[in-house]
Amino acid sequence: MNEATEVIAGKGFQAEVIRTDRRKTATVKVEEGRVAVVVPWSTTKAKVEELLSKKTQWIREKLLLNRDHHPPKPKEYVSGECFTYLGRNYRLKVEAGPTKLVTLNSGRLVVQVPPSVQKREQYVRNALVDWYRERALEKLRQKVDRYAKVVRVTPSSVGIKTFKGRWGSCSARGRVEFNWRVIIAPNRIVDYVVVHELAHLRHHDHSPEFWKGVERVVPDYQERREWLKVNGRELVV
C-alpha cells in the first residue's frame, strides 16, 4: 500500500495532499493547525484544488478555532525539533562545538554549543534568533532591490526590527523596515510583505490606489494577506 504527499496552497493556508491506494473517496482534515487532504491516487490536482476551494470557509473556521484552543507549543530547542525557514521545515540538530555557529547542513539546522554553556536552551534560542535576523536582513535587502524596480520606487534604507503587531513599516523619509520573523514564512508571503511596504513609498495609506499598486505586482495579494492573518501566530523561533 503506497502513499505520496504534496502541498497545495489554499486561500490563507497550505494543504498537504496525501495520495493513497487505501481510499476511494477524498477527505479533508484539520488537526493541530495543519490541513490535510487524503485522496485516491487517481484524483487530479484540479479536483483537489476544487475540493479545497469549496471547503475554504470551513477550513479557515477550523484553523481559527484550533488556534483559539491550542496556542503555538513553546519551543524546547532540542535536537529533532522542527524549525521553518522561508516556508521549508528543517530539523534542529544541537551538537557540541567550540563557538556559537548556526548552519543549514544536509536539510538540518545545526547549532553548535560550547561544552561550558550552562543555560543550553536559552543559548540555542539566542543563536537561532541571531541567525534568523541575519538571514532576514540579507534576504529582505535582496527582495527590496528586486521589487523596488518593479514598484518604481527608491527606498532610502532597509532594516529589520522586532514588531509585535505588524510585519513592516515605511517612514516618510523612505526607510522600510520589516519584522524579521516574516523570513519564516514561504517566499511568496515574504514577497507580498516587501511589495506592500514598497507600495507605501507611493501611497502612505491603504487607499484603493495603494491596493491597485500592490495588485499590479502581486495579483493574488488578498490570498497572501489572508495567509498571514491565519498563520502569522505560527511564525515563531
N, C-alpha and C positions, 0 to 999 in steps of 0.2 A: 504494500500500500504506500504509494508515493505522495509527497506533498511538495509544494513550491510556494514561495512568498514573493510579493512585490508590493510597492507602495503607490497609491494614487492620491493626489491632492484633492481634497474636497473644499467646500466653501467654509473656511475657518478651521479646518482640521486636516490631518493626514490619516488615511485609512490603510491598514495593512491588509492586503488581499492574500488569502490562503487558498491555494488551489489543491484540491484533494480528490482522490477517486473513492472516498468513503462517503460522499454526499451526492444526492441527486437534486437538491434544492439549495438556494442561496440563503444565508443567514447573516444578519448584521448584529454585532455585539459591541457594547461599550462597557469596558471593565477597567477600573483603576486608571481612568483618564485616557485610555487607549481605545482606538476604533479598529475593529477587525471585521472583514467580510470573508466568510467561508463559502466558497463556491465550487461547483464541479469543474473538472479540467476543461470541459468544452465551452465554458462560459466566456464570451468575448469581452474584451476590455470595455467596449462601448456599452454592453449590457451592465457591467459592474458600475460604470460611471452613471448610467441611467438610474440604477438602484440607489446609489449614494445621493443623487440629486433629489429623488423622491423622499428619501429619509433624512434629508439635511436638517430640517427643523427638529425632528425627534432626536437626532444625534447631538445637536447643539444643546438641547434641553438636558439630555443625559449627561453631557460633559460638564455643564454648569452645575447641575445637581451634584455630580461626583466631586467637583472642586469645593462646593459648599460643605460637604461632609468629610472630605478627605483632602486636607491641605497637603502641599508637597511634603513628602517624607524628608526629614532632616538628613543631610549627608553625614556619613561617618568617616569618609576619607581613608578608606582601606582598600587593599587590592581586591579586584573583582567588581568594584562599584562602577556604575555607568555614568559617564560624563559626555555631554554633547557639545560639538563644535561645528558651526556652520551647518547645522541640521543632521550631522552624522554622529552616531554613537561610538564611543571608544571606551574600552575597559581600562580602569585605572590599575597601574602596577606600581606599588611603592617598594623601593629597594634601597639598600644601603649605598651610600656614595660619599665622596669627600666634600661635596659642596652642594648648595641648592641648585638643582638643574631639572628642568621640565622639558621633555621632548615627545614628539609623536614618532613612535617607532613600531613598524610592523603592525599597524592597526591598534596599537595600545598607547595610552597616555602615561608616560613613565615619569615618576617623580623620585629623585634621589634625595635621601635624608641622611645627614651625617649621624654616626652612631651616638654622638654626645647629646643629641637633641632630647630634651625632656618631654615637652608637650608635643608629641608626634602629630596628632590630628590637626592641631592649630597650625603647626609648621607646614603640613601638606596643604591645608587650605590656603594659607598665605602665598605659598609657592604657586598654586594653581591660579589664584586671583591675579598675581603679578603676570603670569604667563598669558592669561586671557586678555588682560589690559594691553599688553604689548602687541598681541596678535590683533586686537581690536583696532588700535591706533594705526597699525600697518595696513590692514585690510580696508578700513574706512577711508584712509587717505587715498588708497588706490581707486576705490569706488567713487569718491568725490571727484578725483581727476577725470575719471571716465565720464561720469554723468554731468559734470559741470558744462562740458562741451555740448551735450545734448540739450540741457535746460537753457543753455546760453547765459550763464552767469559766471562770475569770478569771485568766489569766497576769499576773504582776507586771510583766514587761517582755519585749521581743522583741529579739533581736540576731543578728548573723551572726559566724561565725568560720571559720578555715581548719582543718577537721578532716582528719586523714589516713585514718582508718578508719571513719568513720560520717557520717551525714547530718544528725544533730541531737542535741540533748541537752536535758534538763529537770532543773532543780535543785529541791531540797527547798523552796526559797523561792518557787518558781513562775516562775522565769525560764526561758524557752525560747530556745534558740539553734540556728541552722541553718548547715550548710555552704553557703556562698554559691554553690558550683558546682552545687547542685541546680537553680538557676534555668536551667541549660542544658537540663534535661530537659523533656519535654512537660508541659503544665499538669496533666494528671490524675496524673502522678507526683509533682509538687510538692504537689498537694492531699493525696495519701496521706501524704507525709512530715510535712506540717503536722498532719494528724489524728493520726498516730502519736504525735508529741510532745505534743500537747494531751491525748491519752488518758492519758499518763503523769502528768498532774496528778491523775488519779483513781486510777490504779493504777501504783505505782512499780516495776513488774516486768513480765514477759511472761507473766503467768498467763492461764488460759483466760478469766477475766473481762476482762482487758485486751483480748484479741483480739476478744472479743464486742463490746466498746465500739467498737473500730475498725471491725469489720464492720457495725455498725449504721449508720455514716456512709458507709463505703466498702465495699459488699458484695463487690466484686471485688478486695479489698486483696491477696490472695495473688498475683494476676496482676501487680499493680503492684509488689509487693515483689520478685517474680521478675524483672521488667523491670530493676529497679535492680541486682540481682545480676549479670545478664547484661551490661548496658550501662553500668554505673557507671564503668568504667575509661575510657569514651569521653567522659565529661563533663569536658573539659579546655579551657582557654583558652591 
